[in-house]
Amino acid sequence: MFFPIRDDQPRFSTPFVNYFIIGLNIAVYLLIELPAQFQGGRAFNLLIAQFGLIPHDLTRAVAGTPQYPLALNLLTIFTSMFLHGSLLHIVGNLWFLWIFGDNIEDYLGHFPYLIFYLLCGVAAALTDIAIAPLSKVPTIGASGAIAGIMGAYIVLFPRARVQMLVVLIVFITFWWFPAWAFLGFWFLYQFIATSVTATAAHHQTGGIAFAAHVGGFVAGLVMIKIFPKRVRSYRYGTW
């Protein structure tokens, strides 16, 4: 098992927006999702059905079917980014955002980073819809948007290093990997998994939305070249 612990890419500003996104996801989980889970599976399933992204409903809304309001279904593209199915789901997603998001915000600036993050999430959602437009399984989670952050990171900081926790049966150690190797392998795995599951499990019974990861990652690769780098001002001897 390999799990990223931290990176060694320095930053020169406080990532307020990254902290806000992480905090908002935690707040939604603790104040809305966790109480629904305690109320039972039905309450939680209703919450996910209402605010998760359901490709079938959105495609029907775009087609003009009256029982699927377009505005409400478009809104679920954004609300679904802040919902998670379990504690493990949210911790895994936000840990990746903690490691890689601060450097992208440092590069872009605070408000552009927020727009970049949301656009990556939109691209991830649209990719998932394109793969299975008639799926009735709700898609939730921040991983598509975070994949976009990872795509931007591999472009900007390919030579940065990522420290990995490595567990081999009973042997536990820490290794440093180049960011391009870790993120490149991660993307390759998502791409292969997308081709395998495109018509199968996830779109029928649930699972990992690999297509959303691929779409978000590619969006991050492309958009980071379009978004301008932040302009820093020099004052009193500090940036």
C-alpha positions in Angstrom: 0.0 0.0 0.0 1.2 3.5 -0.9 -0.2 6.6 0.7 1.1 10.2 0.3 2.1 12.0 3.5 3.4 15.4 2.3 5.3 17.2 -0.5 8.4 19.3 -0.4 7.2 22.1 -2.7 7.4 25.4 -0.7 4.7 28.0 -0.8 4.9 31.7 -0.1 1.4 32.6 1.0 -1.3 31.3 3.3 -3.8 29.1 1.4 -7.0 30.6 2.9 -9.3 29.3 0.2 -7.9 25.8 0.4 -8.5 25.9 4.2 -12.0 27.2 3.5 -12.9 24.4 1.0 -11.5 21.8 3.4 -13.5 23.4 6.3 -16.7 23.6 4.3 -16.5 19.9 3.3 -15.9 19.0 7.0 -18.8 21.2 8.1 -21.2 19.7 5.6 -20.2 16.2 6.7 -20.5 16.8 10.4 -23.6 19.0 10.4 -25.6 17.5 7.6 -24.5 14.1 6.5 -23.5 12.5 9.8 -26.8 13.3 11.4 -28.6 11.8 8.4 -26.5 8.7 8.7 -27.5 8.4 12.4 -31.1 8.7 11.4 -30.8 5.6 9.2 -30.0 4.6 5.7 -33.3 6.0 4.3 -32.6 9.6 5.5 -29.0 9.5 4.2 -30.1 8.1 0.8 -32.8 10.8 0.5 -30.1 13.5 1.2 -27.8 12.0 -1.5 -30.6 11.6 -4.0 -31.6 15.3 -3.5 -28.2 16.9 -3.6 -26.0 14.3 -5.4 -25.5 14.5 -9.2 -27.7 12.0 -11.0 -26.7 11.9 -14.7 -30.1 10.5 -15.8 -31.9 13.4 -14.2 -29.6 16.1 -15.6 -29.7 14.7 -19.1 -33.5 14.6 -19.0 -33.6 18.2 -17.7 -31.4 19.3 -20.5 -33.7 17.6 -22.9 -36.6 19.6 -21.6 -38.5 16.9 -19.7 -40.9 18.8 -17.4 -40.5 16.6 -14.3 -36.7 17.4 -14.1 -36.2 21.1 -13.4 -33.0 22.2 -15.2 -31.9 24.8 -12.6 -32.1 22.4 -9.7 -30.3 19.6 -11.6 -27.5 22.0 -12.7 -27.1 23.0 -9.1 -26.4 19.4 -8.1 -23.1 19.6 -10.0 -21.9 21.9 -7.3 -23.7 20.5 -4.3 -22.4 17.0 -5.1 -18.8 18.3 -4.7 -19.4 18.8 -1.0 -21.0 15.5 -0.1 -19.2 12.3 0.9 -20.4 8.8 1.6 -18.3 8.0 4.6 -15.6 9.2 7.0 -12.9 7.3 5.0 -14.2 9.0 1.8 -13.9 12.5 3.0 -10.6 12.0 4.9 -9.0 10.5 1.8 -10.2 13.3 -0.5 -9.3 16.2 1.8 -5.9 14.8 2.6 -5.0 14.9 -1.1 -6.4 18.5 -1.3 -4.3 19.4 1.8 -1.1 18.2 0.2 -1.5 19.6 -3.3 -4.0 22.4 -3.1 -1.9 25.0 -1.2 0.7 25.2 -3.9 -1.8 25.7 -6.7 -3.5 28.5 -4.7 -0.1 30.0 -4.1 0.5 30.0 -7.9 -3.0 31.3 -8.9 -4.0 33.5 -6.1 -7.0 33.1 -3.8 -10.1 33.9 -5.9 -8.7 32.5 -9.1 -7.9 29.3 -7.2 -11.6 29.0 -6.1 -12.8 29.4 -9.7 -10.2 26.9 -10.9 -11.3 24.3 -8.3 -15.0 24.7 -9.1 -14.4 24.5 -12.9 -12.3 21.3 -12.4 -15.3 19.9 -10.5 -17.7 20.8 -13.3 -15.4 19.2 -15.9 -15.2 16.0 -13.8 -19.0 15.9 -13.5 -19.6 16.4 -17.2 -17.1 13.7 -18.0 -18.9 11.3 -15.7 -22.2 12.2 -17.4 -20.7 11.8 -20.8 -19.6 8.2 -20.0 -23.0 7.2 -18.6 -25.7 9.8 -19.3 -28.5 7.5 -18.3 -27.1 6.4 -14.9 -29.4 6.8 -12.0 -26.7 6.3 -9.4 -25.9 9.6 -7.6 -22.3 10.8 -7.9 -20.9 12.6 -4.8 -17.5 13.7 -3.6 -14.8 16.3 -4.1 -12.4 13.9 -5.8 -13.1 15.2 -9.4 -12.2 18.7 -8.4 -9.2 17.6 -6.4 -8.1 15.5 -9.5 -8.0 18.8 -11.3 -5.7 20.2 -8.6 -3.4 17.2 -9.1 -3.4 17.7 -12.8 -2.3 21.3 -12.3 0.4 20.2 -9.8 2.0 17.8 -12.2 2.3 20.6 -14.8 3.7 23.2 -12.4 5.8 21.1 -10.1 6.8 17.9 -11.8 10.1 17.8 -9.9 8.7 18.3 -6.5 8.8 15.2 -4.3 6.0 13.4 -2.5 6.8 11.4 0.6 4.9 8.1 0.7 3.9 5.8 3.5 4.8 2.4 2.1 3.3 -0.7 3.7 4.5 -4.1 2.4 2.8 -6.8 4.5 4.6 -6.2 7.8 7.3 -3.9 6.5 6.5 -0.2 6.9 8.7 2.7 5.6 8.7 6.1 4.0 9.9 6.8 0.4 10.2 9.9 -1.6 8.8 9.9 -5.1 8.9 12.6 -7.8 5.5 14.2 -8.2 5.4 13.4 -11.9 5.9 9.7 -11.1 3.3 9.5 -8.3 0.6 11.6 -10.1 1.3 10.1 -13.5 0.8 6.6 -12.0 -2.3 7.8 -10.3 -3.8 9.1 -13.5 -2.8 6.0 -15.5 -4.6 3.9 -13.0 -7.8 6.0 -13.2 -7.7 6.0 -17.0 -7.4 2.2 -17.1 -10.1 1.8 -14.5 -12.4 4.1 -16.5 -12.1 1.9 -19.6 -12.8 -1.2 -17.6 -15.8 0.2 -15.7 -17.3 2.5 -18.3 -20.3 0.2 -18.9 -20.3 -1.8 -15.7 -20.4 -1.6 -11.9 -20.2 2.1 -11.0 -23.0 3.2 -13.3 -25.4 0.4 -12.1 -24.7 -0.2 -8.4 -22.2 2.6 -7.3 -18.5 2.6 -6.8 -15.6 4.9 -7.6 -16.3 7.5 -10.3 -13.0 6.9 -12.2 -14.3 8.9 -15.3 -14.8 12.0 -13.1 -11.2 11.6 -11.9 -9.9 11.5 -15.4 -12.0 14.4 -16.6 -11.0 16.6 -13.6 -7.3 15.7 -14.0 -7.3 16.6 -17.7 -9.2 19.8 -17.1 -6.5 20.8 -14.5 -3.7 20.0 -17.0 -5.3 22.2 -19.6 -6.7 25.1 -17.5 -3.5 25.7 -15.5 -1.9 26.8 -18.8 -4.8 29.3 -19.4 -5.2 30.8 -15.9 -2.6 33.6 -15.4 -0.1 33.3 -12.6 -0.7 35.6 -9.7 1.1 38.9 -9.6 2.9 39.5 -6.4 3.6 42.9 -4.9 6.8 43.7 -3.0 6.5 45.7 0.2 8.8 46.3 3.2 11.2 43.6 2.1 8.7 40.7 1.9 6.5 39.3 -0.8 
